[in-house]
Amino acid sequence: MTATICRLWREESGQDIAEYAVMLAVILVIVVGTVRLVGSNANNVFSSVASSIQ
């Protein structure tokens, strides 16, 4: 059991996968935040234009 843990600790390919997962999570949070911000601003603009037309 200890040998397996030591081998996993030294193995670098697993660390690469973890780093990619962290980068993907950060990018996902940024994209979702941007879409929410742009979406609410776009909704305000469309509402303003719709009220101007009427």
ROVO-181453 format. One record per residue (C-alpha): x, y, z; residue in one letter. Coordinates in nm, 3 decimals, decimal comma. Example, Ala and Ser with C-alpha at 12.3 -4.5 7.8 and 13.67 -1.06 7.14 Angstrom:
# ROVO-181453
[[1,230; -0,450; 0,780]; "a"]
[[1,367; -0,106; 0,714]; "s"]
***
This chain:
# ROVO-181453
[[0,000; 0,000; 0,000]; "m"]
[[0,278; 0,243; 0,091]; "t"]
[[0,465; 0,164; -0,229]; "a"]
[[0,156; 0,244; -0,434]; "t"]
[[0,109; 0,579; -0,260]; "i"]
[[0,476; 0,667; -0,310]; "c"]
[[0,457; 0,573; -0,678]; "r"]
[[0,146; 0,787; -0,728]; "l"]
[[0,310; 1,076; -0,542]; "w"]
[[0,614; 1,067; -0,773]; "r"]
[[0,420; 1,010; -1,093]; "e"]
[[0,390; 1,336; -1,287]; "e"]
[[0,122; 1,240; -1,541]; "s"]
[[-0,143; 1,248; -1,271]; "g"]
[[-0,035; 1,597; -1,175]; "q"]
[[-0,079; 1,710; -1,534]; "d"]
[[-0,435; 1,584; -1,535]; "i"]
[[-0,508; 1,766; -1,210]; "a"]
[[-0,360; 2,089; -1,347]; "e"]
[[-0,573; 2,065; -1,660]; "y"]
[[-0,882; 2,004; -1,446]; "a"]
[[-0,809; 2,314; -1,237]; "v"]
[[-0,751; 2,525; -1,550]; "m"]
[[-1,075; 2,398; -1,701]; "l"]
[[-1,266; 2,483; -1,383]; "a"]
[[-1,125; 2,837; -1,376]; "v"]
[[-1,204; 2,893; -1,743]; "i"]
[[-1,555; 2,759; -1,690]; "l"]
[[-1,616; 2,998; -1,400]; "v"]
[[-1,493; 3,293; -1,608]; "i"]
[[-1,710; 3,198; -1,906]; "v"]
[[-2,022; 3,146; -1,697]; "v"]
[[-1,968; 3,477; -1,517]; "g"]
[[-1,917; 3,662; -1,843]; "t"]
[[-2,226; 3,509; -2,003]; "v"]
[[-2,438; 3,603; -1,702]; "r"]
[[-2,306; 3,959; -1,703]; "l"]
[[-2,352; 4,006; -2,077]; "v"]
[[-2,691; 3,837; -2,066]; "g"]
[[-2,831; 4,073; -1,805]; "s"]
[[-2,690; 4,378; -1,984]; "n"]
[[-2,832; 4,259; -2,315]; "a"]
[[-3,171; 4,210; -2,152]; "n"]
[[-3,164; 4,569; -2,027]; "n"]
[[-3,072; 4,701; -2,372]; "v"]
[[-3,347; 4,503; -2,545]; "f"]
[[-3,601; 4,621; -2,289]; "s"]
[[-3,495; 4,980; -2,343]; "s"]
[[-3,522; 4,947; -2,720]; "v"]
[[-3,862; 4,778; -2,694]; "a"]
[[-3,999; 5,054; -2,473]; "s"]
[[-3,860; 5,319; -2,714]; "s"]
[[-4,038; 5,161; -3,009]; "i"]
[[-4,375; 5,163; -2,837]; "q"]
***
